[in-house]
Amino acid sequence: MQDYTYRQRITAAMIALVVVCLLVFSSVFLAKESGHDCSGQDCPVCAQMEACSAVIRRLGSAAVPVLLAILAFSFWLTAEIYRPVFTPLLLTLVSLKIRLND
């Protein structure tokens, strides 16, 4: 069961990465080709720019939740990595249930 959950997480992370890459590369292409010399009707660069604009319009509304999910995942991963470092700081006599009888 744990292996299945791990595969789901990896698949979700890969899909999120693809969506972010699509948005970034589409934006970069539009910025780079914004001043191209148009050859007139049926210009392939204009057609590609329209396709990139459509990708940004369709996926742009999904970009915010995807970026928030990536941010939450990176925060969780950072917390898991540094957990052994901060665990000794959280140990107290009360949490260890040690009584000090004098």
ABEGO torsion letter per residue (X at the ends): XAAAAAAAAAAAAAAAAAAAAAAAAAAAAAAAAAABBBAEBGBAAAAAAAAAAAAAAAAAAAAAAAAAAAAAAAAAAAAAAAAAAAAAAABBAAAAGBBBBX
